[in-house]
């Protein structure tokens, strides 16, 4: 239930408060005093009497009908980091002879680790190397590899899906530059494929370990916030929405939702369970070097610009249905029916009254 729904229910409940039998006599005496005001309000909507009635007393508080932008937000907890880590595994035979430092960033062409003093460079792509690339091989994996060679500055071949003699010559030059055995072939264990540059999160192997097995975990290099969002709130968010991220020191930075998960996950046991989807938020303007930190996100789920608003407390539930406000005009008041829109920040969007009009705000 949204804030607006809760307010609407509270407003509807305002007139109908039950009284104990002990107070019936006192309440009955007050009915006669209230009957005149109630009938005047009712007459204002379809009766023959004028809308404006003389005020018996000054309203306890008033507010102006103002034009503004209403923003509906949702506050959720998240974790600042570099995204989900993936494990990089070696299938080579031999010994781990070099490893990067945790937290280091590795870009295209740079070594991810070394086996028997031979570097295993990083190449960018979405297709894992699943076969040996050599003369005559054709396919998307060939084109992906050739694109990497071209980006690294090697020339003399055409970037296509054919491993040609010209490709082999470029590979031999590349292997020689890396200090590797010059074969003109690329085996599945010779390189590491990732979608882009990586950041070393955690080392899973140590120098001297057997090379076959997990070597390290890695993430992307862009800091982002992960949120386990309750599935009931999933409708409030979508890709591209803006968010404000509050850091542990109280400062805020801008964020934007980059993905909303489509798979719900249930955690907990018994009656204490939660079903959530993962939401990823990119972060910009982050100057402090937080590797990981708990943060709070304020997600802008809806916005209405240039609308007329009144305080939520100014709404009156009408006997015939709907809502109204008590307009204060000099020494008199009248009731005006309004149509409500968005509820946010203690205000409600209304139509049916003019900008600048004064309304009563009962306490």
C-alpha positions as CSV (number, residue, x, y, z in Angstrom):
1,X,0.0,0.0,0.0
2,X,1.4,3.4,-1.0
3,X,1.5,6.5,1.1
4,X,-1.4,7.9,-0.9
5,X,-3.5,4.8,-0.2
6,X,-2.9,5.1,3.5
7,X,-3.8,8.8,3.5
8,X,-7.0,8.1,1.5
9,X,-8.1,5.5,4.0
10,X,-7.3,7.8,6.9
11,X,-9.4,10.6,5.4
12,X,-12.3,8.4,4.7
13,X,-12.2,7.1,8.3
14,X,-12.1,10.7,9.8
15,X,-15.9,11.3,10.0
16,X,-17.1,8.0,11.3
17,X,-15.7,7.7,14.9
18,X,-17.7,5.5,17.3
19,X,-18.6,6.7,20.7
20,X,-19.1,4.7,23.9
21,X,-22.7,4.5,25.5
22,X,-21.5,6.7,28.4
23,X,-20.9,9.6,26.0
24,X,-24.2,9.2,23.9
25,X,-26.1,12.0,25.8
26,X,-23.3,14.5,25.5
27,X,-22.8,13.6,21.8
28,X,-26.6,14.0,21.1
29,X,-26.5,17.5,22.4
30,X,-23.7,18.4,20.0
31,X,-25.6,17.0,17.0
32,X,-27.9,20.0,16.9
33,X,-24.9,22.3,16.8
34,X,-23.3,20.4,13.9
35,X,-26.5,19.9,11.9
36,X,-26.5,23.4,10.5
37,X,-22.9,23.2,9.3
38,X,-23.4,19.7,7.8
39,X,-26.5,20.8,5.9
40,X,-24.8,23.9,4.6
41,X,-22.0,21.7,3.3
42,X,-24.4,19.3,1.7
43,X,-26.5,22.2,0.2
44,X,-23.3,23.5,-1.5
45,X,-23.3,20.4,-3.7
46,X,-26.7,20.2,-5.4
47,X,-28.9,22.0,-2.9
48,X,-30.7,25.2,-3.4
49,X,-28.7,27.2,-0.8
50,X,-25.6,29.2,-1.7
51,X,-22.2,27.5,-1.6
52,X,-20.7,30.2,0.7
53,X,-21.7,30.0,4.4
54,X,-20.7,32.4,7.2
55,X,-17.7,31.2,9.2
56,X,-18.6,30.6,12.8
57,X,-14.9,30.8,13.7
58,X,-11.5,31.2,12.1
59,X,-10.0,27.9,10.8
60,X,-7.2,26.6,13.1
61,X,-4.7,26.6,10.2
62,X,-4.7,27.5,6.5
63,X,-2.6,26.9,3.5
64,X,-2.5,28.2,-0.1
65,X,-3.2,26.1,-3.2
66,X,0.3,26.1,-4.8
67,X,1.7,24.9,-8.1
68,X,4.7,22.6,-7.8
69,X,6.3,19.4,-8.8
70,X,5.3,16.3,-6.8
71,X,7.9,13.5,-6.6
72,X,7.0,10.0,-5.3
73,X,10.0,8.2,-3.8
74,X,10.9,4.9,-2.3
75,X,13.7,4.4,0.2
76,X,15.6,1.1,0.1
77,X,18.8,-0.3,1.5
78,X,21.6,-1.4,-0.8
79,X,25.2,-2.3,-0.9
80,X,27.8,-0.3,-2.8
81,X,30.5,-2.3,-4.6
82,X,31.6,-3.4,-8.0
83,X,28.8,-5.8,-8.8
84,X,28.7,-9.5,-8.7
85,X,32.0,-11.3,-8.8
86,X,32.7,-14.1,-11.2
87,X,35.4,-16.8,-10.9
88,X,38.2,-17.1,-13.4
89,X,39.4,-20.6,-13.7
90,X,42.6,-22.0,-15.3
91,X,42.6,-25.2,-17.2
92,X,46.3,-25.2,-17.9
93,X,48.8,-27.8,-16.7
94,X,51.6,-26.3,-14.7
95,X,52.3,-24.0,-11.8
96,X,51.0,-20.5,-11.0
97,X,54.0,-18.2,-11.1
98,X,52.5,-14.8,-11.0
99,X,49.2,-13.3,-9.7
100,X,47.9,-9.7,-9.7
101,X,47.2,-7.8,-6.5
102,X,43.6,-7.7,-5.1
103,X,41.9,-4.5,-6.2
104,X,44.0,-4.1,-9.3
105,X,42.4,-3.3,-12.6
106,X,43.4,-5.4,-15.7
107,X,42.7,-4.1,-19.2
108,X,42.8,-5.7,-22.7
109,X,46.1,-7.4,-23.5
110,X,47.4,-7.3,-19.9
111,X,48.2,-10.4,-17.9
112,X,45.6,-11.9,-15.6
113,X,47.9,-14.5,-14.2
114,X,51.0,-16.6,-15.3
115,X,51.5,-20.3,-15.7
116,X,55.1,-21.6,-15.9
117,X,56.2,-17.9,-16.5
118,X,53.9,-17.6,-19.5
119,X,51.4,-14.8,-19.3
120,X,47.6,-15.4,-19.8
121,X,46.4,-12.1,-21.3
122,X,42.9,-10.6,-21.1
123,X,40.9,-10.2,-24.2
124,X,37.4,-8.7,-24.5
125,X,34.4,-10.6,-25.8
126,X,31.2,-12.5,-25.0
127,X,32.1,-15.9,-26.5
128,X,34.5,-18.1,-24.6
129,X,37.4,-19.6,-26.5
130,X,36.3,-23.2,-26.9
131,X,38.6,-24.5,-29.6
132,X,42.1,-23.9,-30.9
133,X,42.3,-21.1,-33.5
134,X,44.5,-21.9,-36.4
135,X,44.8,-21.8,-40.2
136,X,41.4,-22.5,-41.9
137,X,39.2,-22.2,-38.8
138,X,36.1,-20.0,-39.3
139,X,33.4,-18.6,-37.0
140,X,32.4,-15.9,-34.6
141,X,35.1,-16.8,-32.1
142,X,37.7,-16.1,-34.8
143,X,36.2,-12.6,-35.5
144,X,36.2,-11.8,-31.8
145,X,39.9,-12.7,-31.5
146,X,40.8,-10.8,-34.6
147,X,39.0,-7.7,-33.3
148,X,41.1,-7.9,-30.1
149,X,44.3,-8.2,-32.2
150,X,43.3,-5.1,-34.2
151,X,42.5,-3.1,-31.0
152,X,46.0,-4.1,-29.6
153,X,47.6,-2.5,-32.7
154,X,48.3,-5.5,-34.9
155,X,47.7,-5.1,-38.6
156,X,48.1,-6.9,-41.9
157,X,45.0,-9.0,-41.7
158,X,41.2,-8.5,-42.3
159,X,38.9,-8.6,-39.3
160,X,36.4,-11.3,-40.4
161,X,35.4,-14.8,-39.3
162,X,38.3,-16.6,-41.1
163,X,41.6,-17.4,-39.5
164,X,43.8,-16.8,-42.5
165,X,47.6,-16.9,-43.2
166,X,47.6,-13.2,-42.5
167,X,45.9,-13.8,-39.1
168,X,48.6,-16.4,-38.3
169,X,51.4,-13.9,-39.0
170,X,49.8,-11.3,-36.7
171,X,49.4,-14.0,-34.0
172,X,53.1,-14.9,-34.2
173,X,54.0,-11.3,-33.8
174,X,51.7,-11.0,-30.8
175,X,53.1,-14.1,-29.2
176,X,56.7,-12.9,-29.7
177,X,55.8,-9.6,-28.1
178,X,54.4,-11.4,-25.0
179,X,57.4,-13.6,-24.7
180,X,55.3,-16.7,-25.4
181,X,56.1,-19.7,-27.5
182,X,55.6,-18.6,-31.2
183,X,53.2,-21.2,-32.7
184,X,50.8,-19.1,-34.8
185,X,48.0,-20.9,-33.0
186,X,45.8,-19.9,-30.0
187,X,44.7,-22.6,-27.6
188,X,41.8,-22.3,-25.2
189,X,44.1,-22.1,-22.2
190,X,46.2,-19.2,-23.7
191,X,43.9,-16.3,-22.9
192,X,41.2,-15.1,-20.5
193,X,37.9,-13.7,-22.1
194,X,35.8,-11.1,-20.3
195,X,33.3,-8.5,-21.5
196,X,35.6,-5.6,-20.6
197,X,38.2,-4.6,-18.1
198,X,38.1,-6.4,-14.8
199,X,39.0,-5.6,-11.2
200,X,40.5,-8.4,-9.1
201,X,38.2,-9.0,-6.1
202,X,39.8,-12.0,-4.4
203,X,42.6,-14.4,-5.1
204,X,41.7,-18.1,-5.0
205,X,45.2,-19.4,-5.7
206,X,48.7,-18.8,-4.4
207,X,52.1,-18.7,-6.1
208,X,53.3,-22.3,-6.5
209,X,49.8,-23.8,-6.7
210,X,48.8,-26.1,-9.5
211,X,47.4,-24.1,-12.3
212,X,44.3,-26.2,-12.9
213,X,41.4,-24.7,-10.9
214,X,40.0,-21.4,-9.7
215,X,42.6,-18.6,-9.8
216,X,40.7,-15.5,-8.8
217,X,37.4,-13.7,-8.7
218,X,36.8,-10.5,-10.6
219,X,34.2,-7.8,-11.1
220,X,33.6,-5.0,-13.4
221,X,35.5,-1.7,-12.8
222,X,32.4,0.5,-12.4
223,X,31.1,1.0,-8.9
224,X,27.4,0.2,-8.5
225,X,24.8,-0.5,-5.9
226,X,23.0,-3.8,-5.6
227,X,19.5,-3.7,-4.0
228,X,17.4,-6.7,-3.0
229,X,14.0,-5.1,-3.8
230,X,10.8,-6.5,-2.4
231,X,8.8,-7.9,-5.3
232,X,5.8,-5.8,-4.1
233,X,7.8,-2.7,-5.0
234,X,9.1,-4.0,-8.4
235,X,6.3,-2.1,-10.2
236,X,7.8,1.2,-8.9
237,X,11.1,0.9,-10.6
238,X,12.3,0.5,-14.2
239,X,15.6,0.8,-16.1
240,X,16.7,4.4,-16.5
241,X,15.1,5.8,-13.4
242,X,17.1,8.2,-11.3
243,X,18.1,7.6,-7.7
244,X,20.0,9.3,-5.0
245,X,22.5,7.3,-3.0
246,X,23.3,8.2,0.6
247,X,26.8,7.1,1.7
248,X,27.8,6.1,5.2
249,X,29.2,9.6,5.9
250,X,25.9,11.2,5.0
251,X,26.9,12.6,1.6
252,X,24.8,11.8,-1.5
253,X,25.7,11.0,-5.1
254,X,23.6,10.5,-8.2
255,X,22.6,7.1,-9.4
256,X,20.6,5.5,-12.2
257,X,18.9,2.1,-12.4
258,X,20.7,0.0,-15.0
259,X,18.8,-3.3,-14.6
260,X,15.8,-4.8,-12.8
261,X,16.0,-8.5,-12.2
262,X,13.3,-10.8,-13.6
263,X,14.0,-13.7,-11.3
264,X,12.5,-13.6,-7.8
265,X,14.5,-15.1,-4.9
266,X,13.0,-16.1,-1.5
267,X,15.3,-16.0,1.6
268,X,14.6,-16.8,5.2
269,X,12.8,-19.7,6.9
270,X,9.4,-20.2,8.4
271,X,7.2,-17.1,8.6
272,X,10.3,-14.8,8.4
273,X,10.9,-14.9,4.6
274,X,11.4,-12.2,2.0
275,X,10.9,-12.5,-1.8
276,X,13.1,-10.0,-3.7
277,X,14.5,-9.2,-7.1
278,X,18.0,-7.8,-7.7
279,X,18.2,-4.1,-8.9
280,X,21.5,-2.7,-10.1
281,X,22.2,1.1,-9.9
282,X,25.1,2.8,-11.5
283,X,26.8,5.6,-9.4
284,X,28.4,8.8,-10.6
285,X,30.4,11.5,-8.8
286,X,31.7,9.1,-6.2
287,X,34.9,10.6,-4.9
288,X,35.5,8.5,-1.7
289,X,37.3,5.1,-2.3
290,X,34.6,2.8,-0.8
291,X,35.2,-0.7,-2.0
292,X,32.1,-1.9,-0.3
293,X,29.6,-0.1,2.0
294,X,26.0,-0.2,3.1
295,X,24.0,2.7,1.5
296,X,20.5,4.0,1.3
297,X,18.8,4.7,-2.0
298,X,16.0,7.1,-2.7
299,X,14.4,6.0,-5.9
300,X,12.2,8.4,-7.8
301,X,9.3,6.1,-8.8
302,X,6.9,8.8,-10.2
303,X,6.8,12.5,-10.8
304,X,4.1,15.1,-11.7
305,X,5.3,18.5,-12.8
306,X,3.5,21.8,-12.6
307,X,0.4,20.6,-10.7
308,X,-1.8,22.3,-8.1
309,X,-1.4,20.9,-4.6
310,X,-2.8,21.3,-1.1
311,X,-1.6,19.7,2.2
312,X,-3.1,16.2,2.6
313,X,-4.7,17.3,5.9
314,X,-6.8,19.8,3.9
315,X,-8.9,17.0,2.3
316,X,-12.4,16.4,3.6
317,X,-14.3,13.2,2.9
318,X,-17.7,14.3,1.4
319,X,-20.9,12.5,2.4
320,X,-21.9,12.0,-1.2
321,X,-18.4,10.5,-2.0
322,X,-15.1,11.9,-3.1
323,X,-13.1,14.7,-1.5
324,X,-13.4,18.4,-1.0
325,X,-11.6,21.3,0.7
326,X,-12.8,24.1,2.8
327,X,-12.0,27.3,1.0
328,X,-11.4,30.4,3.2
329,X,-12.5,33.7,1.6
330,X,-12.2,36.6,4.0
331,X,-14.6,36.0,6.9
332,X,-16.5,33.2,5.3
333,X,-15.8,29.6,4.1
334,X,-17.2,27.3,1.5
335,X,-16.8,23.7,0.5
336,X,-15.4,22.9,-2.9
337,X,-15.2,19.4,-4.4
338,X,-11.8,18.4,-5.8
339,X,-10.4,15.5,-7.8
340,X,-7.2,14.1,-6.3
341,X,-4.1,12.8,-8.1
342,X,-0.7,11.9,-6.8
343,X,0.1,11.9,-3.1
344,X,3.7,12.7,-2.1
345,X,5.7,14.6,0.5
346,X,2.6,15.3,2.6
347,X,0.8,17.0,-0.3
348,X,-1.8,15.9,-2.8
349,X,-2.4,16.9,-6.4
350,X,-5.9,18.5,-6.8
351,X,-8.1,19.9,-9.6
352,X,-11.3,21.9,-9.0
353,X,-9.7,24.9,-7.2
354,X,-7.6,27.8,-8.4
355,X,-4.0,28.5,-7.6
356,X,-3.5,30.9,-4.7
357,X,-6.8,30.1,-3.0
358,X,-6.7,29.7,0.8
359,X,-7.9,26.4,2.3
360,X,-8.4,25.3,5.9
361,X,-6.2,22.6,7.3
362,X,-7.9,21.0,10.3
363,X,-5.7,19.9,13.1
